[in-house]
Amino acid sequence: MSTVATRVNCELLNQWANDASGPVALHLRQTLLPVEGEGGVIFPPTYADIGYNIDTLADGRKGATIDSVGSQANRMEPLFKSVRKDDNNEINPLAELVPQIEIILKSEETDGKIYERKQSLLDLAHRSADAVVKATPGLRKHIDPAFEALNRDGNAWHLCALAPTSLLFGVWDSRDGTGVKLPRLIRAMIRAWDVEVLHSAAQFNSVWKALDPEQRQALEKEAKANKTKLSEKGFSDAPSVFRTDKVAHFVNNAPNPEARVLGGVLVKGPIERTVTVNLIALRALKGGNDEQTKQIHKYLLYLALIAATSEFDLFLREGCLLRYADAEDEWIKVPRRGEPRKIELPDRDELLKVAKEAVKPFQKDWPTDGESETKLAYRFDIKKAKELLSKKSEEEAAAS
């Protein structure tokens, strides 16, 4: 692979978005560091039954998942969310690129004022196919036809106008819907290499030793009657050494690492964030005609590049605070055949400028019939939610 990066302009990016013989993907690699510096200890996410997700390669190297594909998507999507100051002045330029659809979950009156509790569509786990969308009639009347057009004719225009990030980060209309399932156009992940698992131990000391025998006896009797443990209520000392009882705590008279409380990983190798923009999946999306298809491809490509190049906070969880290294981001153009080549994208201001133009054809199809002053907020209906819970799936109906 060439070590010299070729600078590409927006005209070439527009060509790649539509040219079936063009690159199959654009790939970004970023180097991250713990705030403590190289060789720091960080805490990966823990998963049920396995703890940290660590793979051992054939050469003995160990790689740990630091942030999963789904988690990265959930961090990138809100980048496009509207953020306002107290005076309601917009301060996030990315919010202009997508419709700011919200769901009004409930209304409360305090001191004579009505306060609405809202949830942004950009925060929902299943995006435009989320269950809460299905139970919001005013919004569903727009979303359902968009999925139906995609399912019936392969026309993604309406969904692209209403919920472009559903196309960007993937969506599955599995809940009382069409069953349409779309892959992610942008896929990101963070891994750490050459890691060693550490363990922690802690001891909670309660007031137990200071109590007299009668007080202890009374508490023990009450705990027994209520089938609870004193340590769970903070009235007994509680060590924190083992995280599971599924395996033996001791093996050969020594603490079993498989049962110990996890204490992070010592990172000896690089921490890398990789982002792939899937141009094949992008080109597979179609509009109602050739012009709409080109507009969809251009719009979503620039949203993907802006999401990929946004430097959001890397406080991933307690004990895992990272930062971007000084090393330059490495973008690679991946051809269908042949050697990948380093490229240099247009600067962020240029990407944002083109994206603001690309969104204009879709803005005319943004809904304006919402139930608040923004015209983009729709009210959740608990009755509709209950109906969804009682509704049988096609398989259940056939079985009955």
C-alpha positions as CSV (number, residue, x, y, z in Angstrom):
1,M,0.0,0.0,0.0
2,S,1.3,3.4,-1.0
3,T,2.6,5.5,2.0
4,V,1.7,8.8,0.2
5,A,-1.9,9.9,0.6
6,T,-3.8,11.1,-2.4
7,R,-6.0,14.1,-1.8
8,V,-9.5,13.6,-3.0
9,N,-12.1,16.3,-3.6
10,C,-15.9,16.3,-3.2
11,E,-16.4,15.8,-6.9
12,L,-14.6,12.5,-6.7
13,L,-16.5,11.5,-3.6
14,N,-19.7,12.1,-5.4
15,Q,-18.5,9.9,-8.3
16,W,-17.6,7.1,-5.9
17,A,-21.1,7.3,-4.3
18,N,-22.7,6.2,-7.6
19,D,-20.1,4.4,-9.6
20,A,-20.6,0.6,-9.3
21,S,-17.0,0.1,-10.5
22,G,-15.6,2.5,-7.9
23,P,-14.2,1.6,-4.4
24,V,-16.1,-0.9,-2.3
25,A,-15.3,0.9,1.0
26,L,-13.6,3.8,2.7
27,H,-11.7,2.8,5.8
28,L,-10.5,4.9,8.7
29,R,-8.0,3.9,11.3
30,Q,-7.4,6.0,14.4
31,T,-4.9,5.5,17.3
32,L,-6.3,6.1,20.8
33,L,-4.5,6.3,24.1
34,P,-5.5,6.0,27.8
35,V,-5.4,9.4,29.6
36,E,-2.8,7.8,31.8
37,G,-0.5,7.3,28.8
38,E,0.8,4.3,26.9
39,G,0.6,1.1,28.9
40,G,-2.3,2.3,30.9
41,V,-5.0,0.2,32.5
42,I,-8.5,0.5,31.0
43,F,-11.8,-1.2,31.7
44,P,-13.5,-2.9,28.7
45,P,-17.2,-3.6,28.7
46,T,-18.3,-6.8,30.6
47,Y,-20.7,-9.3,29.1
48,A,-22.9,-11.9,30.8
49,D,-21.2,-15.2,31.6
50,I,-17.9,-14.3,29.8
51,G,-16.8,-11.0,31.5
52,Y,-14.5,-9.2,29.1
53,N,-14.6,-10.2,25.4
54,I,-11.0,-11.2,24.8
55,D,-9.8,-13.3,21.9
56,T,-6.4,-15.1,21.8
57,L,-4.9,-15.3,18.3
58,A,-2.8,-18.2,16.9
59,D,0.4,-16.3,17.7
60,G,-0.7,-15.8,21.3
61,R,-1.6,-12.1,21.0
62,K,-4.7,-11.1,22.9
63,G,-7.3,-8.6,21.6
64,A,-10.0,-7.0,23.7
65,T,-13.2,-5.4,22.6
66,I,-13.2,-1.9,24.1
67,D,-16.3,-0.6,22.4
68,S,-18.6,-2.7,20.2
69,V,-20.1,-1.9,16.8
70,G,-23.5,-1.3,18.4
71,S,-22.1,0.9,21.1
72,Q,-20.1,3.0,18.6
73,A,-23.3,3.5,16.5
74,N,-25.1,4.7,19.6
75,R,-22.3,7.2,20.3
76,M,-22.3,8.6,16.8
77,E,-26.0,8.9,16.0
78,P,-26.7,11.6,18.7
79,L,-23.9,13.7,17.1
80,F,-26.7,14.9,14.9
81,K,-29.1,15.8,17.7
82,S,-30.2,19.3,18.4
83,V,-28.6,20.9,21.5
84,R,-29.9,24.2,22.6
85,K,-28.9,26.8,25.1
86,D,-31.4,28.3,27.6
87,D,-32.2,31.0,25.0
88,N,-33.0,28.2,22.4
89,N,-30.2,29.3,20.1
90,E,-29.0,26.3,18.0
91,I,-25.3,25.5,18.8
92,N,-24.9,22.2,16.9
93,P,-24.4,22.7,13.2
94,L,-24.8,18.9,12.5
95,A,-28.4,19.2,13.7
96,E,-29.3,21.0,10.5
97,L,-28.5,17.9,8.5
98,V,-31.3,15.6,9.8
99,P,-34.9,16.2,10.9
100,Q,-35.1,16.6,14.7
101,I,-38.0,14.3,15.3
102,E,-39.0,13.8,19.0
103,I,-41.6,11.7,20.8
104,I,-43.5,13.3,23.7
105,L,-43.6,10.6,26.3
106,K,-45.6,12.5,28.9
107,S,-46.6,16.0,29.9
108,E,-46.4,17.4,33.5
109,E,-47.7,20.6,35.0
110,T,-45.5,22.3,37.5
111,D,-46.2,25.8,38.9
112,G,-48.8,26.4,36.3
113,K,-46.4,25.5,33.4
114,I,-46.6,22.5,31.2
115,Y,-43.4,20.5,30.8
116,E,-43.1,17.8,28.2
117,R,-40.7,14.9,28.6
118,K,-39.4,14.1,25.1
119,Q,-37.2,11.4,23.5
120,S,-35.3,12.1,20.4
121,L,-35.6,9.6,17.5
122,L,-31.8,9.8,17.4
123,D,-31.6,8.2,20.9
124,L,-33.8,5.2,20.3
125,A,-32.1,1.8,20.3
126,H,-34.0,0.6,17.3
127,R,-34.3,3.9,15.6
128,S,-37.3,4.4,13.3
129,A,-38.4,0.7,13.9
130,D,-38.4,1.1,17.7
131,A,-41.4,0.0,19.7
132,V,-42.1,3.5,21.0
133,V,-42.4,4.7,17.4
134,K,-45.0,2.0,16.7
135,A,-47.0,3.3,19.7
136,T,-46.8,7.0,18.5
137,P,-49.7,7.3,16.0
138,G,-48.8,10.7,14.6
139,L,-45.3,9.6,13.8
140,R,-46.2,6.1,12.7
141,K,-48.4,7.3,9.9
142,H,-45.2,8.7,8.3
143,I,-42.8,5.9,9.2
144,D,-45.0,3.0,8.1
145,P,-45.5,4.1,4.5
146,A,-41.7,4.8,4.3
147,F,-41.0,1.2,5.3
148,E,-43.7,-0.1,3.0
149,A,-42.3,1.8,0.0
150,L,-38.9,0.3,0.8
151,N,-40.3,-3.2,1.1
152,R,-42.6,-3.0,-1.9
153,D,-40.5,-1.0,-4.5
154,G,-37.1,-0.7,-2.9
155,N,-37.6,3.0,-2.7
156,A,-35.6,4.4,0.3
157,W,-36.4,8.1,-0.4
158,H,-39.1,8.6,2.2
159,L,-37.2,6.8,5.0
160,C,-34.1,8.7,4.0
161,A,-36.0,12.0,4.5
162,L,-37.7,11.0,7.8
163,A,-34.9,9.0,9.5
164,P,-31.6,9.1,7.5
165,T,-29.7,7.7,10.5
166,S,-31.8,4.6,10.3
167,L,-30.2,4.0,6.9
168,L,-26.8,5.1,8.1
169,F,-26.5,2.9,11.2
170,G,-28.9,0.1,10.2
171,V,-32.5,-0.7,11.0
172,W,-34.8,-3.8,11.2
173,D,-38.5,-3.2,11.0
174,S,-39.3,-6.4,13.0
175,R,-41.9,-5.0,15.5
176,D,-45.3,-5.1,13.9
177,G,-43.8,-4.0,10.6
178,T,-42.6,-5.1,7.2
179,G,-39.6,-7.1,8.3
180,V,-37.3,-4.9,6.2
181,K,-33.7,-5.2,7.4
182,L,-31.0,-2.9,6.3
183,P,-27.2,-3.2,7.0
184,R,-25.1,-0.5,8.5
185,L,-23.5,1.9,6.0
186,I,-21.0,2.9,8.7
187,R,-19.4,0.4,11.1
188,A,-17.1,1.4,13.8
189,M,-15.3,-0.5,16.6
190,I,-12.5,0.0,19.2
191,R,-10.1,-2.8,20.1
192,A,-7.0,-3.0,22.3
193,W,-4.1,-5.3,21.5
194,D,-1.6,-7.2,23.6
195,V,-3.7,-7.0,26.7
196,E,-3.3,-8.7,30.1
197,V,-6.3,-9.2,32.3
198,L,-6.0,-7.7,35.8
199,H,-8.2,-8.4,38.8
200,S,-9.5,-6.3,41.7
201,A,-10.5,-7.0,45.3
202,A,-12.4,-4.8,47.7
203,Q,-13.7,-5.1,51.2
204,F,-16.8,-3.3,52.6
205,N,-16.6,-2.8,56.3
206,S,-20.0,-2.1,57.9
207,V,-21.0,-1.0,61.4
208,W,-21.5,-4.7,62.4
209,K,-18.5,-4.9,64.7
210,A,-19.7,-1.8,66.6
211,L,-23.1,-3.3,67.4
212,D,-23.8,-5.1,70.7
213,P,-24.8,-8.8,70.7
214,E,-28.5,-8.0,71.2
215,Q,-28.5,-5.7,68.1
216,R,-26.8,-8.2,66.0
217,Q,-29.2,-10.9,67.0
218,A,-32.2,-8.7,66.2
219,L,-30.9,-7.9,62.8
220,E,-30.0,-11.6,62.0
221,K,-33.5,-12.6,63.1
222,E,-35.2,-9.9,60.9
223,A,-33.0,-10.8,57.9
224,K,-33.8,-14.5,58.2
225,A,-37.6,-13.7,58.5
226,N,-37.4,-11.6,55.3
227,K,-35.1,-14.1,53.5
228,T,-32.5,-11.4,52.8
229,K,-28.8,-11.1,53.5
230,L,-27.4,-8.6,56.0
231,S,-24.6,-7.7,53.5
232,E,-27.2,-6.7,50.9
233,K,-28.6,-4.1,53.2
234,G,-25.2,-2.8,54.4
235,F,-25.3,-4.3,57.9
236,S,-22.6,-6.9,57.4
237,D,-19.0,-6.8,56.1
238,A,-18.9,-7.9,52.5
239,P,-15.7,-8.8,50.5
240,S,-15.7,-8.3,46.8
241,V,-13.2,-10.8,45.4
242,F,-15.2,-13.2,43.2
243,R,-17.7,-12.3,40.5
244,T,-19.3,-15.6,39.8
245,D,-20.3,-18.8,41.6
246,K,-20.5,-20.8,38.3
247,V,-16.9,-21.9,38.6
248,A,-14.8,-22.9,41.6
249,H,-13.4,-20.0,43.5
250,F,-10.2,-21.8,44.2
251,V,-8.1,-24.2,42.1
252,N,-5.0,-25.9,43.6
253,N,-5.4,-23.8,46.7
254,A,-5.1,-20.6,44.7
255,P,-7.8,-18.0,43.7
256,N,-9.3,-19.0,40.3
257,P,-8.8,-16.2,37.8
258,E,-12.0,-17.3,36.0
259,A,-14.0,-16.4,39.1
260,R,-12.2,-13.3,40.2
261,V,-13.6,-9.8,40.1
262,L,-12.2,-8.1,36.9
263,G,-9.9,-5.2,37.4
264,G,-9.4,-3.9,33.8
265,V,-6.8,-4.8,31.3
266,L,-3.1,-3.7,31.0
267,V,-2.7,-2.5,27.4
268,K,0.8,-3.2,26.0
269,G,-0.1,-2.7,22.3
270,P,-2.1,-0.2,20.4
271,I,-5.7,0.9,21.0
272,E,-7.4,1.3,17.6
273,R,-10.7,2.7,16.4
274,T,-11.6,1.5,13.0
275,V,-14.5,2.8,10.9
276,T,-15.7,1.4,7.6
277,V,-18.0,3.1,5.2
278,N,-19.7,0.4,3.0
279,L,-20.0,1.9,-0.5
280,I,-21.6,-1.3,-1.9
281,A,-24.5,-1.1,0.7
282,L,-24.8,2.6,0.0
283,R,-25.1,2.1,-3.8
284,A,-27.7,-0.6,-3.2
285,L,-30.2,2.0,-1.9
286,K,-32.5,3.4,-4.5
287,G,-34.9,6.3,-4.9
288,G,-38.1,6.7,-7.0
289,N,-35.9,7.6,-10.0
290,D,-32.3,8.0,-11.0
291,E,-32.0,11.5,-9.7
292,Q,-33.4,10.6,-6.3
293,T,-31.0,7.6,-6.2
294,K,-28.0,9.9,-6.7
295,Q,-29.3,12.3,-4.1
296,I,-29.7,9.5,-1.5
297,H,-26.2,8.3,-2.2
298,K,-24.6,11.7,-1.9
299,Y,-26.5,12.8,1.2
300,L,-25.8,9.6,3.1
301,L,-22.2,9.4,2.1
302,Y,-21.5,12.9,3.6
303,L,-23.4,12.0,6.7
304,A,-21.3,8.9,7.1
305,L,-18.0,10.8,6.6
306,I,-19.0,13.6,9.0
307,A,-20.0,10.9,11.6
308,A,-16.7,9.1,11.1
309,T,-14.6,12.3,11.4
310,S,-16.4,13.7,14.4
311,E,-14.2,13.7,17.5
312,F,-16.7,12.9,20.3
313,D,-15.8,12.4,23.9
314,L,-14.1,9.0,24.6
315,F,-15.3,8.6,28.2
316,L,-16.7,5.2,27.3
317,R,-17.4,4.0,30.9
318,E,-16.1,4.2,34.4
319,G,-12.4,3.4,34.2
320,C,-12.2,3.8,30.5
321,L,-11.3,7.4,29.5
322,L,-9.4,7.6,26.3
323,R,-8.1,10.4,24.0
324,Y,-7.1,10.7,20.4
325,A,-3.3,10.2,19.7
326,D,-1.3,12.8,17.9
327,A,-0.9,10.5,15.0
328,E,-2.8,11.5,11.9
329,D,-6.0,9.6,11.0
330,E,-5.4,7.1,8.2
331,W,-8.1,6.9,5.5
332,I,-7.8,4.2,2.9
333,K,-9.7,3.7,-0.3
334,V,-10.4,0.0,-0.8
335,P,-10.9,-1.0,-4.5
336,R,-12.8,-4.1,-5.7
337,R,-9.5,-5.5,-6.8
338,G,-5.9,-4.4,-6.3
339,E,-4.0,-2.5,-3.7
340,P,-5.8,-0.2,-1.2
341,R,-4.5,3.3,-1.3
342,K,-4.2,6.0,1.4
343,I,-6.3,9.1,0.7
344,E,-6.8,12.5,2.3
345,L,-10.4,13.6,2.6
346,P,-11.6,17.2,2.1
347,D,-11.5,19.2,5.4
348,R,-14.4,19.0,7.7
349,D,-15.7,22.5,6.8
350,E,-15.9,21.4,3.1
351,L,-17.7,18.1,4.0
352,L,-20.2,20.1,6.1
353,K,-20.8,22.6,3.4
354,V,-21.6,19.9,0.8
355,A,-23.8,18.0,3.3
356,K,-25.9,21.2,3.9
357,E,-26.6,21.3,0.2
358,A,-27.2,17.6,-0.1
359,V,-30.0,17.7,2.6
360,K,-32.0,20.3,0.8
361,P,-34.0,18.0,-1.5
362,F,-35.1,15.9,1.5
363,Q,-36.2,18.9,3.7
364,K,-39.3,19.4,1.7
365,D,-40.4,15.9,2.8
366,W,-39.8,16.5,6.5
367,P,-43.1,16.3,8.4
368,T,-44.7,19.4,9.7
369,D,-47.8,18.1,11.5
370,G,-46.3,17.5,15.0
371,E,-48.1,18.2,18.2
372,S,-45.8,20.9,19.6
373,E,-44.4,24.2,18.5
374,T,-41.5,22.5,16.7
375,K,-43.9,20.6,14.3
376,L,-41.6,17.6,14.7
377,A,-42.8,16.2,18.0
378,Y,-45.4,13.5,18.3
379,R,-47.2,12.1,21.3
380,F,-46.7,8.6,22.6
381,D,-50.0,6.7,23.2
382,I,-49.9,4.2,26.0
383,K,-53.1,2.5,24.7
384,K,-51.3,1.8,21.4
385,A,-48.4,0.4,23.4
386,K,-50.7,-2.0,25.2
387,E,-52.3,-3.0,21.9
388,L,-48.8,-4.0,20.6
389,L,-48.2,-6.1,23.7
390,S,-51.5,-8.0,23.2
391,K,-51.1,-8.4,19.4
392,K,-50.0,-11.8,18.3
393,S,-47.3,-12.3,15.8
394,E,-48.0,-14.1,12.5
395,E,-46.4,-17.2,13.8
396,E,-48.4,-17.2,17.0
397,A,-51.6,-16.5,15.1
398,A,-50.9,-19.4,12.7
399,A,-50.2,-21.7,15.6
400,S,-53.5,-20.9,17.3
